[in-house]
Amino acid sequence: NSNVTQLSKICRARTNFYHCLGHTYYTCMNLHTRLESNNTDSSNGFDYVRTFRGLEWICGGGYQETINQWNNFDDIPTSTPYRNCVNTFNQTVSTVHFCSSVQQTGDCLNTVYSNSTGDASAGHYGCENFRYTFAKACPGLKCTIGK
C-alpha cells in the first residue's frame, strides 16, 4: 500500500528531525515553552505541539493500529464528530482546567473513532493519539478501550 509506504517515510523524517534537535527536542515540543514564546499564539502553539507529538504517537505506540486501520481512519479527522470534539477543546480549554479538557476531548475522540470504525481498539487509538500530545503536561490521564 503506497499510503503505508508514505507513512513510513514520514516516520523516518520525524525520527531524523528528533535526532537533529537532540536534547532540545522535548524543549521545542513542550506546550508551555511554545505558549510562553512571544512569537506563538495559543492555537499555533497547540497545533505545533499536537502535530509533532501526534507523529510521535503514530510512528511509535500507535504505528501498528495506524497500519491496521489505515483505510478506516482516513476520513475521521475531517468528520463533523471529530471536528466537534477538537473545536470544543479549542473553545473551552484554559489553564484552570487544562488537563480535564484534554481528558474530555480524549474521551470524545475515543467515541468518534470507535463509532466510525465499529472497533473499540480504534477508539482507544483516537483517545491515545490526542492524550499523548499533552502527556508531559498532564501525566495522569488515561484512555480506556471500550469507553
N, CA and C atoms as an extended XYZ file, in Angstrom:
441
Properties=species:S:1:pos:R:3:atomname:S:1:resname:S:1:resid:I:1 pbc="F F F"
N         0.838       -1.172        0.000 N   ASN     1
C         0.000        0.000        0.000 CA  ASN     1
C         0.890        1.244        0.000 C   ASN     1
N         0.700        2.108       -0.984 N   SER     2
C         1.559        3.291       -1.106 CA  SER     2
C         1.372        4.259        0.059 C   SER     2
N         0.172        4.313        0.642 N   ASN     3
C        -0.051        5.198        1.783 CA  ASN     3
C         0.758        4.767        2.994 C   ASN     3
N         0.872        3.454        3.190 N   VAL     4
C         1.680        2.929        4.288 CA  VAL     4
C         3.151        3.237        4.028 C   VAL     4
N         3.574        3.133        2.775 N   THR     5
C         4.949        3.479        2.411 CA  THR     5
C         5.216        4.950        2.719 C   THR     5
N         4.267        5.806        2.393 N   GLN     6
C         4.418        7.236        2.681 CA  GLN     6
C         4.475        7.490        4.189 C   GLN     6
N         3.658        6.769        4.948 N   LEU     7
C         3.698        6.909        6.403 CA  LEU     7
C         5.075        6.524        6.928 C   LEU     7
N         5.645        5.458        6.408 N   SER     8
C         6.986        5.041        6.827 CA  SER     8
C         8.008        6.138        6.546 C   SER     8
N         7.877        6.800        5.415 N   LYS     9
C         8.789        7.900        5.073 CA  LYS     9
C         8.606        9.073        6.034 C   LYS     9
N         7.368        9.383        6.353 N   ILE    10
C         7.092       10.469        7.303 CA  ILE    10
C         7.679       10.134        8.669 C   ILE    10
N         7.523        8.890        9.090 N   CYS    11
C         8.061        8.474       10.391 CA  CYS    11
C         9.587        8.542       10.399 C   CYS    11
N        10.224        8.167        9.297 N   ARG    12
C        11.687        8.290        9.212 CA  ARG    12
C        12.096        9.762        9.295 C   ARG    12
N        11.369       10.625        8.601 N   ALA    13
C        11.680       12.060        8.641 CA  ALA    13
C        11.505       12.608       10.058 C   ALA    13
N        10.461       12.174       10.770 N   ARG    14
C        10.251       12.615       12.146 CA  ARG    14
C        11.387       12.154       13.040 C   ARG    14
N        11.841       10.926       12.836 N   THR    15
C        12.967       10.403       13.610 CA  THR    15
C        14.232       11.207       13.330 C   THR    15
N        14.474       11.538       12.071 N   ASN    16
C        15.641       12.355       11.717 CA  ASN    16
C        15.556       13.739       12.356 C   ASN    16
N        14.363       14.323       12.361 N   PHE    17
C        14.141       15.619       12.994 CA  PHE    17
C        14.451       15.526       14.489 C   PHE    17
N        13.967       14.471       15.118 N   TYR    18
C        14.224       14.224       16.540 CA  TYR    18
C        15.730       14.154       16.805 C   TYR    18
N        16.445       13.374       15.991 N   HIS    19
C        17.892       13.234       16.181 CA  HIS    19
C        18.625       14.543       15.894 C   HIS    19
N        18.141       15.300       14.929 N   CYS    20
C        18.762       16.580       14.592 CA  CYS    20
C        18.680       17.555       15.768 C   CYS    20
N        17.530       17.616       16.410 N   LEU    21
C        17.359       18.530       17.542 CA  LEU    21
C        18.015       18.012       18.815 C   LEU    21
N        18.230       16.696       18.878 N   GLY    22
C        18.899       16.110       20.032 CA  GLY    22
C        18.193       16.424       21.335 C   GLY    22
N        18.973       16.828       22.329 N   HIS    23
C        18.412       17.056       23.665 CA  HIS    23
C        17.448       18.244       23.719 C   HIS    23
N        17.404       19.073       22.690 N   THR    24
C        16.470       20.205       22.694 CA  THR    24
C        15.089       19.832       22.157 C   THR    24
N        14.948       18.621       21.618 N   TYR    25
C        13.678       18.226       21.004 CA  TYR    25
C        12.505       18.422       21.966 C   TYR    25
N        12.609       17.885       23.178 N   TYR    26
C        11.472       17.947       24.097 CA  TYR    26
C        11.217       19.358       24.620 C   TYR    26
N        12.231       20.191       24.656 N   THR    27
C        12.003       21.596       24.986 CA  THR    27
C        11.198       22.254       23.872 C   THR    27
N        11.562       21.949       22.632 N   CYS    28
C        10.840       22.517       21.480 CA  CYS    28
C         9.406       22.006       21.397 C   CYS    28
N         9.164       20.794       21.874 N   MET    29
C         7.827       20.200       21.813 CA  MET    29
C         7.028       20.426       23.088 C   MET    29
N         7.583       21.186       24.017 N   ASN    30
C         6.903       21.445       25.277 CA  ASN    30
C         5.831       22.511       25.072 C   ASN    30
N         4.606       22.177       25.396 N   LEU    31
C         3.495       23.100       25.185 CA  LEU    31
C         3.691       24.407       25.944 C   LEU    31
N         4.163       24.325       27.174 N   HIS    32
C         4.377       25.542       27.965 CA  HIS    32
C         5.427       26.439       27.314 C   HIS    32
N         6.489       25.828       26.785 N   THR    33
C         7.519       26.599       26.089 CA  THR    33
C         6.924       27.315       24.890 C   THR    33
N         6.116       26.595       24.124 N   ARG    34
C         5.503       27.187       22.927 CA  ARG    34
C         4.555       28.320       23.301 C   ARG    34
N         3.750       28.117       24.336 N   LEU    35
C         2.762       29.131       24.701 CA  LEU    35
C         3.393       30.352       25.359 C   LEU    35
N         4.551       30.170       25.985 N   GLU    36
C         5.237       31.295       26.619 CA  GLU    36
C         6.042       32.116       25.623 C   GLU    36
N         6.262       31.574       24.432 N   SER    37
C         7.007       32.288       23.404 CA  SER    37
C         6.211       33.502       22.939 C   SER    37
N         6.871       34.611       22.804 N   ASN    38
C         6.208       35.827       22.322 CA  ASN    38
C         5.813       35.710       20.853 C   ASN    38
N         6.381       34.733       20.167 N   ASN    39
C         6.136       34.582       18.735 CA  ASN    39
C         5.047       33.572       18.413 C   ASN    39
N         4.385       33.002       19.412 N   THR    40
C         3.420       31.933       19.178 CA  THR    40
C         2.082       32.276       19.821 C   THR    40
N         1.013       32.294       19.003 N   ASP    41
C        -0.300       32.429       19.627 CA  ASP    41
C        -0.749       31.041       20.081 C   ASP    41
N        -1.753       30.985       20.941 N   SER    42
C        -2.103       29.712       21.576 CA  SER    42
C        -2.550       28.657       20.573 C   SER    42
N        -3.325       29.018       19.556 N   SER    43
C        -3.776       27.995       18.610 CA  SER    43
C        -2.612       27.451       17.797 C   SER    43
N        -1.664       28.307       17.408 N   ASN    44
C        -0.483       27.819       16.699 CA  ASN    44
C         0.377       26.948       17.604 C   ASN    44
N         0.487       27.331       18.864 N   GLY    45
C         1.256       26.524       19.814 CA  GLY    45
C         0.657       25.144       19.990 C   GLY    45
N        -0.669       25.074       20.158 N   PHE    46
C        -1.347       23.783       20.270 CA  PHE    46
C        -1.139       22.951       19.009 C   PHE    46
N        -1.333       23.583       17.853 N   ASP    47
C        -1.209       22.849       16.588 CA  ASP    47
C         0.204       22.328       16.372 C   ASP    47
N         1.190       23.143       16.699 N   TYR    48
C         2.593       22.754       16.556 CA  TYR    48
C         2.901       21.526       17.409 C   TYR    48
N         2.566       21.629       18.686 N   VAL    49
C         2.833       20.516       19.605 CA  VAL    49
C         2.002       19.299       19.213 C   VAL    49
N         0.735       19.509       18.891 N   ARG    50
C        -0.152       18.408       18.510 CA  ARG    50
C         0.380       17.678       17.275 C   ARG    50
N         0.919       18.411       16.311 N   THR    51
C         1.448       17.793       15.093 CA  THR    51
C         2.630       16.890       15.405 C   THR    51
N         3.628       17.425       16.082 N   PHE    52
C         4.841       16.642       16.306 CA  PHE    52
C         4.671       15.561       17.369 C   PHE    52
N         3.953       15.863       18.443 N   ARG    53
C         3.711       14.820       19.452 CA  ARG    53
C         2.761       13.767       18.887 C   ARG    53
N         1.819       14.189       18.034 N   GLY    54
C         0.945       13.227       17.358 CA  GLY    54
C         1.732       12.287       16.472 C   GLY    54
N         2.722       12.821       15.764 N   LEU    55
C         3.582       11.959       14.947 CA  LEU    55
C         4.383       10.996       15.816 C   LEU    55
N         4.802       11.451       16.994 N   GLU    56
C         5.488       10.529       17.911 CA  GLU    56
C         4.600        9.328       18.211 C   GLU    56
N         3.326        9.584       18.502 N   TRP    57
C         2.403        8.500       18.822 CA  TRP    57
C         2.146        7.622       17.602 C   TRP    57
N         1.831        8.245       16.472 N   ILE    58
C         1.517        7.486       15.259 CA  ILE    58
C         2.704        6.640       14.822 C   ILE    58
N         3.902        7.169       14.941 N   CYS    59
C         5.103        6.459       14.489 CA  CYS    59
C         5.677        5.543       15.563 C   CYS    59
N         5.133        5.601       16.759 N   GLY    60
C         5.616        4.764       17.853 CA  GLY    60
C         4.547        3.795       18.301 C   GLY    60
N         3.946        4.085       19.452 N   GLY    61
C         2.952        3.195       20.042 CA  GLY    61
C         1.716        2.975       19.201 C   GLY    61
N         1.368        3.928       18.362 N   GLY    62
C         0.174        3.793       17.534 CA  GLY    62
C         0.425        3.277       16.136 C   GLY    62
N         1.679        2.939       15.832 N   TYR    63
C         2.040        2.581       14.453 CA  TYR    63
C         1.253        1.380       13.933 C   TYR    63
N         1.217        0.309       14.702 N   GLN    64
C         0.544       -0.909       14.237 CA  GLN    64
C        -0.948       -0.675       14.014 C   GLN    64
N        -1.580        0.043       14.930 N   GLU    65
C        -3.007        0.335       14.768 CA  GLU    65
C        -3.236        1.247       13.563 C   GLU    65
N        -2.324        2.186       13.338 N   THR    66
C        -2.427        3.052       12.160 CA  THR    66
C        -2.381        2.218       10.887 C   THR    66
N        -1.443        1.282       10.821 N   ILE    67
C        -1.316        0.411        9.644 CA  ILE    67
C        -2.566       -0.464        9.504 C   ILE    67
N        -2.994       -1.071       10.608 N   ASN    68
C        -4.151       -1.975       10.569 CA  ASN    68
C        -5.441       -1.263       10.165 C   ASN    68
N        -5.587       -0.023       10.573 N   GLN    69
C        -6.845        0.703       10.372 CA  GLN    69
C        -6.724        1.820        9.328 C   GLN    69
N        -5.673        1.790        8.532 N   TRP    70
C        -5.367        2.896        7.621 CA  TRP    70
C        -6.598        3.390        6.864 C   TRP    70
N        -7.279        2.487        6.192 N   ASN    71
C        -8.431        2.887        5.378 CA  ASN    71
C        -9.600        3.374        6.231 C   ASN    71
N        -9.740        2.829        7.430 N   ASN    72
C       -10.830        3.245        8.319 CA  ASN    72
C       -10.600        4.636        8.916 C   ASN    72
N        -9.336        4.989        9.138 N   PHE    73
C        -9.007        6.253        9.788 CA  PHE    73
C        -9.006        7.439        8.829 C   PHE    73
N        -8.968        7.167        7.553 N   ASP    74
C        -8.735        8.200        6.545 CA  ASP    74
C        -9.653        9.409        6.675 C   ASP    74
N       -10.938        9.198        6.818 N   ASP    75
C       -11.894       10.306        6.814 CA  ASP    75
C       -12.260       10.833        8.198 C   ASP    75
N       -11.798       10.176        9.246 N   ILE    76
C       -12.220       10.572       10.597 CA  ILE    76
C       -11.817       12.008       10.949 C   ILE    76
N       -10.553       12.423       10.710 N   PRO    77
C       -10.178       13.786       11.129 CA  PRO    77
C       -10.939       14.916       10.434 C   PRO    77
N       -11.591       14.625        9.328 N   THR    78
C       -12.382       15.660        8.649 CA  THR    78
C       -13.877       15.508        8.913 C   THR    78
N       -14.246       14.536        9.741 N   SER    79
C       -15.663       14.300       10.027 CA  SER    79
C       -16.195       15.344       11.011 C   SER    79
N       -17.482       15.566       10.964 N   THR    80
C       -18.121       16.524       11.877 CA  THR    80
C       -17.947       16.122       13.342 C   THR    80
N       -18.170       14.850       13.719 N   PRO    81
C       -17.985       14.499       15.137 CA  PRO    81
C       -16.556       14.756       15.634 C   PRO    81
N       -15.558       14.449       14.809 N   TYR    82
C       -14.165       14.693       15.185 CA  TYR    82
C       -13.930       16.195       15.363 C   TYR    82
N       -14.351       16.958       14.378 N   ARG    83
C       -14.166       18.414       14.442 CA  ARG    83
C       -14.891       19.001       15.645 C   ARG    83
N       -16.052       18.459       15.974 N   ASN    84
C       -16.781       18.939       17.153 CA  ASN    84
C       -15.972       18.726       18.422 C   ASN    84
N       -15.344       17.559       18.560 N   CYS    85
C       -14.506       17.288       19.741 CA  CYS    85
C       -13.373       18.302       19.842 C   CYS    85
N       -12.658       18.493       18.742 N   VAL    86
C       -11.491       19.378       18.744 CA  VAL    86
C       -11.912       20.842       18.889 C   VAL    86
N       -12.982       21.233       18.222 N   ASN    87
C       -13.456       22.615       18.348 CA  ASN    87
C       -13.893       22.923       19.776 C   ASN    87
N       -14.573       21.980       20.411 N   THR    88
C       -14.971       22.176       21.808 CA  THR    88
C       -13.743       22.358       22.683 C   THR    88
N       -12.719       21.542       22.453 N   PHE    89
C       -11.468       21.684       23.199 CA  PHE    89
C       -10.880       23.079       22.984 C   PHE    89
N       -10.735       23.469       21.725 N   ASN    90
C       -10.121       24.762       21.411 CA  ASN    90
C       -10.901       25.936       21.998 C   ASN    90
N       -12.211       25.818       22.069 N   GLN    91
C       -13.043       26.921       22.551 CA  GLN    91
C       -13.168       26.973       24.071 C   GLN    91
N       -12.938       25.869       24.740 N   THR    92
C       -13.173       25.836       26.184 CA  THR    92
C       -11.921       25.635       27.022 C   THR    92
N       -10.814       25.253       26.416 N   VAL    93
C        -9.615       24.956       27.190 CA  VAL    93
C        -9.086       26.225       27.859 C   VAL    93
N        -8.607       26.062       29.076 N   SER    94
C        -7.960       27.163       29.796 CA  SER    94
C        -6.945       26.554       30.749 C   SER    94
N        -6.097       27.387       31.286 N   THR    95
C        -5.091       26.882       32.217 CA  THR    95
C        -5.719       26.342       33.490 C   THR    95
N        -6.894       26.830       33.849 N   VAL    96
C        -7.560       26.409       35.081 CA  VAL    96
C        -7.981       24.943       35.014 C   VAL    96
N        -8.506       24.514       33.893 N   HIS    97
C        -8.988       23.134       33.766 CA  HIS    97
C        -8.407       22.455       32.520 C   HIS    97
N        -7.130       22.700       32.279 N   PHE    98
C        -6.475       22.199       31.076 CA  PHE    98
C        -6.527       20.675       30.983 C   PHE    98
N        -6.044       19.987       32.000 N   CYS    99
C        -5.954       18.522       31.939 CA  CYS    99
C        -7.325       17.860       31.864 C   CYS    99
N        -8.308       18.408       32.549 N   SER   100
C        -9.647       17.823       32.439 CA  SER   100
C       -10.213       18.036       31.033 C   SER   100
N        -9.860       19.143       30.384 N   SER   101
C       -10.286       19.367       28.995 CA  SER   101
C        -9.624       18.374       28.052 C   SER   101
N        -8.356       18.077       28.304 N   VAL   102
C        -7.656       17.073       27.491 CA  VAL   102
C        -8.331       15.717       27.665 C   VAL   102
N        -8.645       15.349       28.913 N   GLN   103
C        -9.296       14.061       29.169 CA  GLN   103
C       -10.661       13.996       28.487 C   GLN   103
N       -11.456       15.047       28.603 N   GLN   104
C       -12.783       15.062       27.978 CA  GLN   104
C       -12.685       14.943       26.461 C   GLN   104
N       -11.707       15.616       25.872 N   THR   105
C       -11.535       15.541       24.421 CA  THR   105
C       -11.050       14.160       24.017 C   THR   105
N       -10.151       13.578       24.790 N   GLY   106
C        -9.714       12.208       24.514 CA  GLY   106
C       -10.876       11.235       24.568 C   GLY   106
N       -11.734       11.378       25.567 N   ASP   107
C       -12.920       10.519       25.675 CA  ASP   107
C       -13.857       10.731       24.489 C   ASP   107
N       -14.015       11.981       24.084 N   CYS   108
C       -14.859       12.303       22.931 CA  CYS   108
C       -14.301       11.638       21.666 C   CYS   108
N       -12.988       11.741       21.472 N   LEU   109
C       -12.367       11.137       20.290 CA  LEU   109
C       -12.399        9.614       20.353 C   LEU   109
N       -12.343        9.056       21.555 N   ASN   110
C       -12.498        7.615       21.719 CA  ASN   110
C       -13.839        7.183       21.120 C   ASN   110
N       -14.877        7.911       21.466 N   THR   111
C       -16.218        7.609       20.954 CA  THR   111
C       -16.284        7.779       19.440 C   THR   111
N       -15.698        8.851       18.929 N   VAL   112
C       -15.725        9.116       17.482 CA  VAL   112
C       -15.042        7.988       16.713 C   VAL   112
N       -13.839        7.614       17.120 N   TYR   113
C       -13.101        6.565       16.408 CA  TYR   113
C       -13.800        5.221       16.532 C   TYR   113
N       -14.289        4.918       17.723 N   SER   114
C       -14.986        3.652       17.941 CA  SER   114
C       -16.261        3.577       17.103 C   SER   114
N       -17.057        4.633       17.122 N   ASN   115
C       -18.297        4.651       16.344 CA  ASN   115
C       -18.035        4.627       14.844 C   ASN   115
N       -16.988        5.311       14.407 N   SER   116
C       -16.690        5.387       12.972 CA  SER   116
C       -16.214        4.061       12.401 C   SER   116
N       -15.535        3.270       13.225 N   THR   117
C       -14.952        2.016       12.732 CA  THR   117
C       -15.674        0.781       13.249 C   THR   117
N       -16.453        0.926       14.326 N   GLY   118
C       -17.062       -0.236       14.960 CA  GLY   118
C       -16.059       -1.072       15.731 C   GLY   118
N       -14.923       -0.460       16.092 N   ASP   119
C       -13.827       -1.184       16.731 CA  ASP   119
C       -13.377       -0.424       17.982 C   ASP   119
N       -13.500       -1.062       19.139 N   ALA   120
C       -13.136       -0.416       20.402 CA  ALA   120
C       -11.655       -0.057       20.457 C   ALA   120
N       -10.785       -0.870       19.839 N   SER   121
C        -9.356       -0.545       19.866 CA  SER   121
C        -9.064        0.704       19.037 C   SER   121
N        -9.863        0.954       18.016 N   ALA   122
C        -9.722        2.196       17.247 CA  ALA   122
C       -10.099        3.385       18.121 C   ALA   122
N       -11.104        3.209       18.975 N   GLY   123
C       -11.475        4.262       19.911 CA  GLY   123
C       -10.333        4.591       20.852 C   GLY   123
N        -9.689        3.561       21.365 N   HIS   124
C        -8.530        3.758       22.236 CA  HIS   124
C        -7.443        4.532       21.496 C   HIS   124
N        -7.209        4.163       20.249 N   TYR   125
C        -6.218        4.846       19.418 CA  TYR   125
C        -6.554        6.339       19.310 C   TYR   125
N        -7.813        6.663       19.008 N   GLY   126
C        -8.219        8.060       18.865 CA  GLY   126
C        -7.982        8.863       20.124 C   GLY   126
N        -8.310        8.277       21.262 N   CYS   127
C        -8.081        8.935       22.544 CA  CYS   127
C        -6.589        9.082       22.814 C   CYS   127
N        -5.862        8.001       22.642 N   GLU   128
C        -4.436        7.986       22.968 CA  GLU   128
C        -3.646        8.947       22.078 C   GLU   128
N        -4.026        9.036       20.830 N   ASN   129
C        -3.352        9.950       19.910 CA  ASN   129
C        -3.463       11.390       20.416 C   ASN   129
N        -4.610       11.766       20.944 N   PHE   130
C        -4.797       13.114       21.488 CA  PHE   130
C        -4.126       13.243       22.851 C   PHE   130
N        -4.335       12.286       23.733 N   ARG   131
C        -3.781       12.330       25.092 CA  ARG   131
C        -2.263       12.420       25.067 C   ARG   131
N        -1.645       11.652       24.177 N   TYR   132
C        -0.185       11.603       24.101 CA  TYR   132
C         0.402       12.981       23.822 C   TYR   132
N        -0.313       13.762       23.044 N   THR   133
C         0.142       15.114       22.724 CA  THR   133
C         0.408       15.925       23.986 C   THR   133
N        -0.406       15.725       24.994 N   PHE   134
C        -0.331       16.527       26.208 CA  PHE   134
C         0.145       15.716       27.414 C   PHE   134
N         0.744       14.561       27.178 N   ALA   135
C         1.139       13.658       28.259 CA  ALA   135
C         2.135       14.291       29.220 C   ALA   135
N         3.027       15.124       28.727 N   LYS   136
C         4.012       15.765       29.608 CA  LYS   136
C         3.335       16.771       30.542 C   LYS   136
N         2.348       17.490       30.033 N   ALA   137
C         1.652       18.494       30.845 CA  ALA   137
C         0.617       17.865       31.776 C   ALA   137
N         0.072       16.712       31.376 N   CYS   138
C        -0.997       16.044       32.139 CA  CYS   138
C        -0.661       14.556       32.271 C   CYS   138
N         0.309       14.212       33.098 N   PRO   139
C         0.795       12.830       33.132 CA  PRO   139
C        -0.183       11.795       33.677 C   PRO   139
N        -1.228       12.179       34.358 N   GLY   140
C        -2.124       11.198       34.970 CA  GLY   140
C        -3.305       10.767       34.121 C   GLY   140
N        -3.426       11.274       32.913 N   LEU   141
C        -4.599       10.964       32.095 CA  LEU   141
C        -4.517        9.563       31.510 C   LEU   141
N        -5.679        8.958       31.278 N   LYS   142
C        -5.753        7.585       30.761 CA  LYS   142
C        -6.790        7.492       29.657 C   LYS   142
N        -6.535        6.592       28.734 N   CYS   143
C        -7.509        6.229       27.706 CA  CYS   143
C        -7.869        4.770       27.917 C   CYS   143
N        -9.135        4.460       27.808 N   THR   144
C        -9.569        3.086       28.015 CA  THR   144
C       -10.140        2.511       26.729 C   THR   144
N       -10.096        1.203       26.632 N   ILE   145
C       -10.685        0.513       25.486 CA  ILE   145
C       -12.149        0.269       25.808 C   ILE   145
N       -13.013        0.635       24.888 N   GLY   146
C       -14.433        0.395       25.069 CA  GLY   146
C       -15.139        1.417       25.925 C   GLY   146
N       -14.555        2.588       26.091 N   LYS   147
C       -15.199        3.631       26.919 CA  LYS   147
C       -16.427        4.155       26.230 C   LYS   147
